[in-house]
Amino acid sequence: MTAQGGRAVPLPELPQEPVPGPPGLAPLTTSQHAVQIPWAVERRWRQEPMARWTLPRRSRSGWHAYRTDAGALIPGWAIELALTIEWPLTSSGDAPAPQGLLLARAAGPCQPLVHALGTAMREVDSIAGVGPPLPRLHLAPSNPEPGLDPLPRQVVLAHLRGASERGLALGYRRRRTHDAGVPAWQSGAGVVLTCIGRAGVSAQAVVALAGHSGLQSLPPPPGGATVFRAWRCQRAWKPRGPLTEPDTEWALTAGVVLASSSGSGLGRVARRYAVQAREAGWSATVLTGAAALGLARAGDPRYLPPRATARHASRDAVTEMLMTCLAAAAERPGDPAPSGN
């Protein structure tokens, strides 16, 4: 009812002419059709594919482990990478297929701050000599990525243990009971460092490599390893312009580890390898002391990143170096194993 001229006037009624509806259903009047509109809208929304409303999956914070191939690319969510390619050595002198492991770290909303505080505390404890022998590796469930196949935790830990068994023939690795815990790493006065693990004593020498893509890949002899570590060190966004500095938000280090069961002659093998790398266009340096120790363990994220040998690089440069390391895994090492095996 409405008030008009001091008297009540009834509202006009909705026409009751039938409105055409879907085939097979009785026609609706105008009032019935108006009542049915909200449900029709909701029913149409429910029938639409849910793919339009779902957000892309976000990787959980932590380390994600993958088996790599030559066509692998860096995941877009990764803020730190650790690659180890182990070149096993057999007692018969044969060279089995190398085994690669790529660990990529994803950060949550508060993960960068927590990781920075944890890294600083580990560095202080390491200097003071009171830190734990080896922190726990926080592995997160991994989603498949292009060129990357997820790996279970047992396979990852077994691969990381291979760093303490470099240079030891598979058929002659001794299993001890008193040193089944954390491997004991020690750097010597020269270029040779030693690692005492559950399989025996491993002598290793490290050659740091730097260069651009297109250079000849240099796989190590059997018993050695290729190591790679990269991490983001600055904020992701930077102003773009002709006067701005190039994008160097990543830190990168890579190298080759030569190993044998005895350190005799290993230094000469490392220097000869560095000469061959320079002839191929690389910038190669034979490391000593703490720098060699840090790069030898670069593929294990439980250890601190080797900042002594790191250099600033763009994401494209990190991708190029990663692909070069993976390309080396597709080749067979042509040099004989270092003496001492």
For each residue, the residues with C-beta under 8 A, 3 or more apart:
1: 8 9 10 11
2: 8 9 11
3: 6 7 8 9
4: 7 8 9
5:
6: 3
7: 3 4
8: 1 2 3 4
9: 1 2 3 4
10: 1
11: 1 2
12:
13: 16
14: 29 30 31 34
15: 29 30
16: 13 29 30 31
17: 29 30
18: 27 28 29
19: 27 28 29 30 32 33
20: 27
21: 25 26 27 28 33
22: 25
23:
24:
25: 21 22
26: 21
27: 18 19 20 21
28: 18 19 21 32 33 36
29: 14 15 16 17 18 19 32 33
30: 14 15 16 17 19 33 34
31: 14 16 34 35
32: 19 28 29 35 36
33: 19 21 28 29 30 36 37
34: 14 30 31 37
35: 31 32 38
36: 28 32 33 39 40
37: 33 34 40 41
38: 35 41 42
39: 36 42 43
40: 36 37 43 44
41: 37 38 44 45
42: 38 39 45 46
43: 39 40 46 47
44: 40 41 47 48
45: 41 42 48
46: 42 43
47: 43 44
48: 44 45 52 53
49: 52
50: 53 54
51: 54
52: 48 49
53: 48 50
54: 50 51
55: 58
56:
57: 143
58: 55 77
59: 64 75 77 106 140 142 143
60: 106 108 140 141
61: 106 107 108 111 140
62: 105 106 138 139 140
63: 103 104 105 137 138 139 140 301
64: 59 75 103 104 105 106 139 140 142 143 150
65: 101 102 103 139 142 150 151 153 155 156
66: 72 101 102 103 104 142 145 148 149 150 151
67: 100 101 102 148 149 151
68: 72 83 100 101 102 147 148 326 329
69: 72 147 326
70: 147 323 326 327 329 330
71: 146 147
72: 66 68 69 102 145 146 147 148 322 323 326
73: 145 146 147 319
74: 78 81 104 315 318 319 322
75: 59 64 78 104 106 145 148
76:
77: 58 59 106
78: 74 75 81 104 105 106
79: 105 106 107 112 231 232
80: 104 105 230 231 232 301 305
81: 74 78 102 103 104 105 228 229 230 231 318 322
82: 102 103 228 229 298 299 300 301
83: 68 100 101 102 103 226 227 228 229 299 322 325 326
84: 100 101 159 160 162 163 225 226 227 228 298 299 300
85: 98 99 100 101 225 226 227 325 326 328 329
86: 98 99 100 159 162 163 166 225
87: 95 98 219 220 221 222 223 224 225 226 333
88: 95 96 98 99 162 170 222 223
89: 95 167 168 169 170 222 223 337 341
90: 93 94 95 96 169 170 171 222
91: 169 170 171 172
92: 171
93: 90 222 337
94: 90
95: 87 88 89 90 222 332 333
96: 88 90 170
97:
98: 85 86 87 88 219 226 329
99: 85 86 88 159 162
100: 67 68 83 84 85 86 326 329
101: 65 66 67 68 83 84 85 151 156 159 160 299
102: 65 66 67 68 72 81 82 83 148
103: 63 64 65 66 81 82 83 156 299 301
104: 63 64 66 74 75 78 80 81
105: 62 63 64 78 79 80 81 231 301
106: 59 60 61 62 64 75 77 78 79 111 140
107: 61 79 111 112 115
108: 60 61 111
109:
110: 113 114
111: 61 106 107 108 114 115
112: 79 107 115 116
113: 110 116 117
114: 110 111 117 118
115: 107 111 112 118 119
116: 112 113 119 120
117: 113 114 120 121
118: 114 115 121 122
119: 115 116 122 123 304
120: 116 117 123 124
121: 117 118 124 125
122: 118 119 125 126 131 135 304
123: 119 120 126 127 304
124: 120 121 127 128
125: 121 122 128 129 130 131 132
126: 122 123 129 131 304
127: 123 124
128: 124 125 131
129: 125 126
130: 125
131: 122 125 126 128
132: 125 135
133: 181 182
134: 182 302 303
135: 122 132 302
136: 302
137: 63 156 157 160 301 302
138: 62 63
139: 62 63 64 65 153 156
140: 59 60 61 62 63 64 106
141: 60 150
142: 59 64 65 66 150 151
143: 57 59 64 150
144: 148 149 150
145: 66 72 73 75 148
146: 71 72 73
147: 68 69 70 71 72 73
148: 66 67 68 72 75 102 144 145
149: 66 67 144
150: 64 65 66 141 142 143 144
151: 65 66 67 101 142 155 156
152: 155 156
153: 65 139 156 157
154: 157 158
155: 65 151 152 158 159
156: 65 101 103 137 139 151 152 153 159 160
157: 137 153 154 160 161
158: 154 155 161 162
159: 84 86 99 101 155 156 162
160: 84 101 137 156 157 163 299 300 302
161: 157 158 164 165 183 197 198
162: 84 86 88 99 158 159 165 166 225
163: 84 86 160 166 183 195 225 296 297 299 300
164: 161 183 195 196 197 198 199 202
165: 161 162 168 173 197 199 200 202
166: 86 162 163 195 202 204 223 224 225 257 259
167: 89 202 203 204 223 224 259 260 261 337 338 340 341
168: 89 165 172 173 199 200 202 223 261 341
169: 89 90 91 172 173 223 261 341
170: 88 89 90 91 96 173
171: 90 91 92
172: 91 168 169
173: 165 168 169 170 199 200
174: 199 200
175: 198 199
176: 179 180 198 199 200
177: 180
178:
179: 176 183 184 196 197 198
180: 176 177 198
181: 133
182: 133 134
183: 161 163 164 179 195 196 197 198
184: 179 195 196 197
185: 193 194 195 293 296 297
186: 193 194 195 196
187: 193 288 289 290 292 293
188: 191 192 193 194 263
189:
190: 267 288
191: 188 205 206 266 267 270 271 286 287 288 292
192: 188 203 204 205 263 266 267
193: 185 186 187 188 203 204 205 206 292 293 296
194: 185 186 188 201 202 203 204 263
195: 163 164 166 183 184 185 186 201 202 204 296
196: 164 179 183 184 186 200 201 202
197: 161 164 165 179 183 184 200 202
198: 161 164 175 176 179 180 183
199: 164 165 168 173 174 175 176 202
200: 165 168 173 174 176 196 197 261
201: 194 195 196 261
202: 164 165 166 167 168 194 195 196 197 199 259 261
203: 167 192 193 194 259 260 261 262 263 266 340
204: 166 167 192 193 194 195 257 258 259 266 292 296
205: 191 192 193 257 258 259 266 267 269 270 286 292
206: 191 193 255 256 257 258 270 286 287 291 292 295 296
207: 255 256 257 258 270 273 274 277 284 285 286 287
208: 253 254 255 284 285 287 291 295 309
209: 218 254 255 256 277 282 283 284
210: 254 282 283 284 311
211: 215 281 282 283
212: 215 317 320
213: 320 321 323 324
214:
215: 211 212 280 281 282 324
216: 280 281
217: 324 325 327 328 331
218: 209 256 273 276 277 280 282 328
219: 87 98 226 328 329 331 332 333
220: 87 223 224 225 226 256 257 258 273 333
221: 87 224 258 269 333 335 336 337 338
222: 87 88 89 90 93 95 333 337
223: 87 88 89 166 167 168 169 220 258 259 260 337 338 341
224: 87 166 167 220 221 256 257 258 259 333
225: 84 85 86 87 162 163 166 220 256 257 259 299
226: 83 84 85 87 98 219 220 254 255 256 257 325 328 329
227: 83 84 85 254 255 256 257 295 296 298 299
228: 81 82 83 84 253 254 298 299 321 322 325
229: 81 82 83 252 253 254 295 298 299 305 306 310
230: 80 81 250 251 252 253 313 318 321 322
231: 79 80 81 105 250 251 305
232: 79 80 236 249 250 251
233: 249 250 251 312
234: 238 248 249
235: 238 249
236: 232 249
237:
238: 234 235 244 245 247 249
239: 244
240: 244
241: 244
242:
243:
244: 238 239 240 241
245: 238 248
246: 314
247: 238 314 315
248: 234 245 312 313 314
249: 232 233 234 235 236 238 314 315
250: 230 231 232 233 312 313 314 315 317 318
251: 230 231 232 233 305 307 310 311 312 313
252: 229 230 310 311 312 313 317 318 321
253: 208 228 229 230 295 298 305 306 309 310 311
254: 208 209 210 226 227 228 229 298 321 325
255: 206 207 208 209 226 227 287 295 298 309
256: 206 207 209 218 220 224 225 226 227 273
257: 166 204 205 206 207 220 224 225 226 227 295 296
258: 204 205 206 207 220 221 223 224 266 269 270 273 338
259: 166 167 202 203 204 205 223 224 225 266 338
260: 167 203 223 263 264 266 337 338 339 340 341
261: 167 168 169 200 201 202 203 340 341
262: 203 266 339 340 341
263: 188 192 194 203 260 266 267 340
264: 260 339 340
265: 268 269 338 339 340
266: 191 192 203 204 205 258 259 260 262 263 269 270 338 339 340
267: 190 191 192 205 263 270 271 286
268: 265 271 272
269: 205 221 258 265 266 272 273 338 339
270: 191 205 206 207 258 266 267 273 274 286
271: 191 267 268 274 275 286
272: 268 269 275 276
273: 207 218 220 256 258 269 270 276 277 284 335
274: 207 270 271 277 278 284 285 286
275: 271 272 278 279 284
276: 218 272 273 279 280
277: 207 209 218 273 274 280 282 284
278: 274 275 281 282 283 284
279: 275 276
280: 215 216 218 276 277
281: 211 215 216 278
282: 209 210 211 215 218 277 278
283: 209 210 211 278
284: 207 208 209 210 273 274 275 277 278
285: 207 208 274 309
286: 191 205 206 207 267 270 271 274
287: 191 206 207 208 255 291 292 295 309
288: 187 190 191 291 292
289: 187 292 293
290: 187 293 294 308
291: 206 208 287 288 294 295 306 308 309
292: 187 191 193 204 205 206 287 288 289 295 296
293: 185 187 193 289 290 296 297
294: 290 291 297 298 303 304 305 306 307 308 309
295: 206 208 227 229 253 255 257 287 291 292 298 306 309
296: 163 185 193 195 204 206 227 257 292 293
297: 163 185 293 294 300 303 306
298: 82 84 227 228 229 253 254 255 294 295 303 305 306
299: 82 83 84 101 103 160 163 225 227 228 229
300: 82 84 160 163 297 303
301: 63 80 82 103 105 137
302: 134 135 136 137 160
303: 134 294 297 298 300
304: 119 122 123 126 294 307
305: 80 229 231 251 253 294 298 310
306: 229 253 291 294 295 297 298 309 310
307: 251 294 304 310
308: 290 291 294
309: 208 253 255 285 287 291 294 295 306
310: 229 251 252 253 305 306 307
311: 210 251 252 253
312: 233 248 250 251 252
313: 230 248 250 251 252 317 318 321
314: 246 247 248 249 250 317 318
315: 74 247 249 250 318 319
316: 319 320
317: 212 250 252 313 314 320 321
318: 74 81 230 250 252 313 314 315 321 322
319: 73 74 315 316 322 323
320: 212 213 316 317 323 324
321: 213 228 230 252 254 313 317 318 324 325
322: 72 74 81 83 228 230 318 319 325 326
323: 70 72 213 319 320 326 327
324: 213 215 217 320 321 327 328
325: 83 85 217 226 228 254 321 322 328 329
326: 68 69 70 72 83 85 100 322 323 329 330
327: 70 217 323 324 330 331
328: 85 217 218 219 226 324 325 331
329: 68 70 85 98 100 219 226 325 326
330: 70 326 327
331: 217 219 327 328
332: 95 219
333: 87 95 219 220 221 222 224
334:
335: 221 273
336: 221
337: 89 93 167 221 222 223 260 341
338: 167 221 223 258 259 260 265 266 269 341
339: 260 262 264 265 266 269
340: 167 203 260 261 262 263 264 265 266
341: 89 167 168 169 223 260 261 262 337 338
